[in-house]
Amino acid sequence: MNLTDFVLIILSLAMPLAVIWWAIRSHRSINKKIQRGDASILSDSGVKIKRVTQGPPGTQIYDDVTLVYSQQGKF
């Protein structure tokens, strides 16, 4: 086995491992955001919410709505 073969083998193994590592890291990050109740997950380009399974009584679901955050307080 020469050096070229060895480099090709390493590259062939590194790419799938990098994709698997990225997927695991992304999955953990999303789960942490969900557990913390982080609102930034709603605008994350890597997340698409397809179904809401829990919400407070009276929750209404609207498709394709842009969220606007406002601060409540004294003026």
Beta strands, then each sheet from edge to edge (+ up, - down):
end
